[in-house]
Amino acid sequence: LYFSSNGQLLNFGGYDIYKTQRYKGNWTEPKNIGPLVNGPGTEYYFTIDGRAEQLYYARAAENSPENLDLYSFPLPMEAQPRATTRLSGQVTNDSTGRPMQGIVSIIDLDNGIEVAPKFLRPDGTFEFDLINNNNYLIIVQGESFFRIAEIFRLENDSKITTSVKPISTKIKFESIVFDNGKATLKPEMYDDLDKIVDFLKDNPDFKLRINGHTDRDGREDFNLALSQQRADAIMEYMVYFGGIDPGRITARGYGSSRPILTDHSERAKQLNRRVEFELYRE
């Protein structure tokens, strides 16, 4: 059952459209069908076609309630009559167990329906009502962790619980290891580099410093040039393959001038040969 009301708790304007269902002889709690339909004005006369693909309704502007315009567009998930299966979940810090903050987006891959994104609650939880036995893509993104993307099939009420590692001031990936004396990217580096690219896309107010370092073997002028070439190679990948504005990235090589360890052991060499990523806001 779909109806228009101005007496419910969640309301975007005047009258909004809500959905309720008959379950075991009772009507379920009405749910607002979301901001893709409901806005600051008033919405009336909601209906959908027989295949549940298109919706039709009338809307009046906030300052002109007597003038109604007709609208039609693909039916969003919140208004789908078969969206009755609950997906819930929680995102926490893998070190402290504390809840993370961010945005959850879901796409119904079988029907091409994009669900209106939701913010994680203060306790890190989220809930969506979806169509059962469909394949979905869930994306969780935030300012303090790398994007999470997972494809899954929904079979009855389900819960997804995941923990993430917060982004530190300086990031070093184990996969970003160049061959000796070379500055050529290797395929095993791409997944981690794409994490940085996705983060920059999700958070356009952040910028990135790429800092290249070498160990102390060889001439310092060669090491300085090599570290710069490696930082430049990573920046080029992010700009040309990731589509990031080059004005948001700074690449600099430091050679062996900033070692983590100063002895000449193999462990020191391994730690000192590194690329560090610094994400920051100005």
N, C-alpha and C positions, 0 to 999 in steps of 0.2 A: 504494500500500500504506500503510495506517495501522497504527501499533503503539504500544504503551505501554512506556516504558523509564525507568529512573533512571540510565542510564549515559552520557547525552549531555552535551555541554558546557553548552548552554543549558537550564536547568531551573528551574521556578518552585516546585517543592515536592518531593513524593515521586516517584511515577511520573507522567510527563507523556505526552501523546499527540503523536506525530511523523508526518510525511508523507515518503515517498520515492517515486521513480518509476523505472521501467525505461527506460533510455536507451542505445541502441546496445549492448545486451547486458549492461549493468551497472546497478546501483542507484545513484541519485544520493545525495549527502550528505543524511542525514535532517535535516528542518527542523521545529523546534517550531511547532505551529500557533497559538501565541500565547496571551496572557493572557486573551482573551475566553473560552477554554475551560479552559486550564490555570491552576491556582492553587496556594496553599500546601499543599493536601491532595494526594490521589492520584486520578488519572483512569484509568479502564479502559473496555474494551468499546465503543470508538468505532465508530459506523456512520452512514451518511447515506442519505437516501432516493434513489430512482431518478432524480429530477430535480435532485439536488444543491442542494436548497433548505433542507432541515431536517437538523439533526444530532441524534444521540442518544448518550448516554454515561452512565457511572456514575461518581460521585465519592464519595470517603470523606474525611471531615474529618481535619485534621492530627492531632488527638488521639484519633480514634476510627476506626482503619483497618478495623475489622470491620463497620462500619455503612455500607452503600452506598445512596446516593440516586440516582434517575434524573433526568436533565436533558434538555431539548430546547429548541432555539431556532434561529433562522435561521443558516444556515451562513456563517461569516465568510470573508473573502477568503483568509486564511492557510490554510484547510482546503479550499478549492475545488480539486477535482481538475484543472480546466483552467487554474488560475493558474500558468502556466509561462513567461510572457513577462516578461522583466526590464525594469523601468523604473529607471534610475539617474540621478543628477544631482548638482549641486554649486551651492551658494550662496556667493558671495564679495562682498567689499567692492569697489564699483566704483572707488574711489579708490586703494586699496592692493593689491587683489588678494588680501587675506587672507581666510581662511574665516570665515563668519558662524555664529553659534549660534542654534538655534531648534527648532521642531517642524514636521514635515511631516504633513499629513493628506490622504487621498485618498478620494474617493467615486466608486463605479461608478454612473454616471448611468443606464445601461441597466437595471441590475438592482436599484438602490437599496441597494447594499451599501456600508457604511462600513468602510474599512480601518483597523485599529488604528494610531493615530499613532506616529510614530517621531521621536526626537531626531536632529538633524543630528549627524554624527560630528565629532570634533575638527577634521578637515580640511574640514568643510562639505559632505561627501557624504552621499547617502542611496541606498537600494535598496529596491524592492518587486517582488514577483512577482505579476503581474496576469493577467486574462483578455484574450487578444488580440482585436483588432478591436472593442473596446468604447469608449464615450465616458466620459471621467473628468473630475472636477474636482479639481485639486490646490491646496492652500492651504498656504503657508509663512508662519509667524508667529514673531516674536521680540521681545525687549525693546529691541532697538537699531535696528529698521527697521520700515517699514510693511508690513502684510500683503500678500502676493502671492497672487493667485487667478487661475487660468487653466484654461479648458476645452480638452481636447485629445482626439484619437482615437489610441489605441495601435495601431500597426501594426508588429509585430515588435519585437525588442529595441530600446529607444530610450534616449536620454540627453537630459536637460534641464539646461542650464547657464544660470544667471542671475546677474547682479550687482545689488546693491542699494545705495542711498545711505543711510548711517547717519543716524539722527536726531540732529540737533544740539541744543544747549541751547535755542536759539530758532529757530523755524521760520517762514518766510514763503513763501506760495504766490503765484505770479504771477497766478493766477486770482482771488484775493481782492482785487478792485479795485471799489470802490463808485462809482456815478455821483456826479458833483459835487453836494454838499449833500444827499445822500440816504443812507438806512441800510437800503435794501431789498436782500435777497439776490437774486442772479441765478442762473439755471440752470447757467451754466458754473462756478459755485463749488462745486456739490454734490459732484462727484467727489473734490475735495481735502478738503472737510469730512468726507466719509464715510471717508477714510483715517484721520483723527483719531478718528472714532467707532469704527472697527474696532480701532484700536490700544488705545483705552480698554477696549473689550470684551475684547480678548485679554489685557490686563494690568490686572486690577482693582485692583492696588496703586498704580497711577499716578493722579495728578491733573493738572488742566489749568488754566493761566492764559491768558486771552484778553486781550491788550493792544491797545487801539485808539489809533491816532495819526493826526493830520492835519498838513497843511502850515501855514504861518503866514499864509496869506491869510485875511482876514475877522477878525471879533471873536473874542477868545480865549474868551469865555463861550459863544459859539455853537459854536466848534470843540470845546470840552470836552464840551458836551452831545451833539454829533454823534458824537464818537468813542465815547462811552458807549453811545449808541443802536446803533451798529454792532457793538460788542462784545456787547451784549445780544441783538441779532438772531441772531448766530452761536450764542450759548449757547442761545437758545430753540430753534433748529433741532436742536442736538445732544440737547437734553432731550426735546423732543416728537416729533421724527422719528427720532432715533437711540436713544432709550430710555436715555440716560445719567443716572445719579443727579445731580440738580442740586448736591448737596453735594460732588461731585467737581470742580466747575467754578467758577472765579472770573472774572468779566468786569469789566474796568475800562477807562475811557477816560482818556487823558492829554492830549487836545487836541494842541497844538503844543509842549508843554513838553519833549519828549524827541526832538529832531530828530537824524537821522543826519548831515546836512549843514546848516550854518548860513547858507550864502549864499542868495540869492534867485533862483537859476537854475531853469530848468524841470526840469533833472535832479534838483536838490535837492528840489523840490516832489514829484516822482514818488517819490523814495526815502522821503521823510518821510510821505507818505500810505500807510499800511500797517497791517496787522493782524498781530501776532506771537503765536505759540502757544508756550507753555512747558509741556513735560511734565516732571513731577517726582515724586519720592517724598518723603514726609515722614519 
